[in-house]
Amino acid sequence: MGNQASWPAPPVEWIGHARSIQSIIYSPNGAHVVTGSSDKTIRIWDAESGTTVGEPLTGHNGVVNSVAYSPNGQHIISGSEDRTIRIWDAETGAPIGDPLEGHTDWVSSVAYSPNGQHIISGSTNCTIRIWDAETGAPVSDPLEGHTDLVSSVAYSPDGQHIISGSTDSTIRIWDAETGAPVGSPLEGHTDLVWSVAYSPDGQHIISGSEDRTIRIWDAETGAPIGDPLKGHTDFVWSVAYSPDGQHVISGSTDHTIRIWDAETGAPVGDPLEGHNALVSSVAYSPNGQRIVSGSFDRTIRIWDAETGTPVGNPLEGHTGSVWFIAYSPDGQRIVSGSFDRTIRIWNAETGAPVSDPLEGHTDPVRSIAYSPDGQHIISRSLDRTIRVWDAETGAPVCSPLEGHTHWVQSVAYSPDGRRIISGSVDSTI
């Protein structure tokens, strides 16, 4: 990404929207940025210069909640509180066909299928809809069945199926081509389902619930695989598969992490105990050999993913709750952001700090990320700034990226790692 001199200061401010920015993404090739706003418009920007490409995309008469590019970058879709989805030509900004109408309440999220042939939308009216991405025609009737909010939707790795989790305590599988339900609802949870995911090979589904259990399901039949994974004594907030799909990890408000055999549901060793507060974040190392966890007890812990034993002592230093943790792309470093306003970098093997705390933010650090090449770390804070740091030394790469007059809501790297884009409640990019 270059040295300090390659970073512009001050940052370029993109002004155009009249109200807050709800969604911001790069085009697949990184050449453009698209934004959706509470001002009911979508805008396309040149990612290099920050200038607008054409006029605002107008047509929605409600807040634009979600925008997405097609996989080939030729089209943009938008979902709005006006209950419609619209398709746009990404080059010219011209609308393609009529609005996609059918939802009877706000459209909360939109996405393309992996092959770009279909669009999926989820709504606060408890339904999912599938649309033909070329014509805008509905592929099927609404995917109806949930009796409460649809909390999570995902495509299978091969794009043939959709799964949805709901606060009605069920998971449903749908045929992505026809919208037909595949089997009966996956019932078993007795409380809200907050997270659903496919295994890496697409053969299994995992779900975590406020009923304190994790369940594994056969993705083909919807049949439960074994008994519920019981052991947590409080809500299960997050679940994830190991990179090889052989294990499942879960973090809970009961202060523990648990490892499970993804095939049998059997616990692998004892609970990973050590935190004395809510476990806010868990992750596998890229090679699957380590687990890292962050907690409101202000510590980070590293665990052996095979045995569940702690690797070294807790990583202590933060004086506030740890909000977010992440591995570097090569798995050699861990970075953590905290309510104490600092970022810390740790040696993932030894747990030793790599440098002094990265200080500069004047409010809590809510999100951190590595650049694609692992050379830099970016952090966003409630202090309205973005900061860039040298991932090896912890030194700031440039002056704070200042200019926003309100909280920074979202930050992202361009695909080539050369640019950072930020959207704020102050209505600017």
Buried (B, 14 or more C-beta within 10 A) or exposed (E): BEEEEEBEEEBBBBEBBEBBBBBBBBBBEBBBBBBBBBBBBBBBBEBEEBEBBEEBBEBBEBBBBBBBBBBEBBBBBBBBBBBBBBBBBBBEBEBBEEBBEBBEEBBBBBBBBBEBBBBBBBBBBBBBBBBEBBEBEBBBEBBBBBEEBBBBBBBBBEBBBBBBBBBBBBBBBBBBBEBEBBBEBBBBBEBBBBBBBBBBEBBBBBBBBBBBBBBBBBBBEBEBBEEBBBBBEEBBBBBBBBBEBBBBBBBBBBBBBBBBBBBEBEBBEEBBBBBEBBBBBBBBBBEBBBBBBBBBBBBBBBBBBBEBEBBBEBBBBBEBBBBBBBBBBEBBBBBBBBBBBBBBBBBBBEBEBBBEBBEBBEEBBBBBBBBBEBBBBBBBBBBBBBBBBBBBEBEBBBBBBBBBEEBBBBBBBBBBBBBBBBBBBBBBB
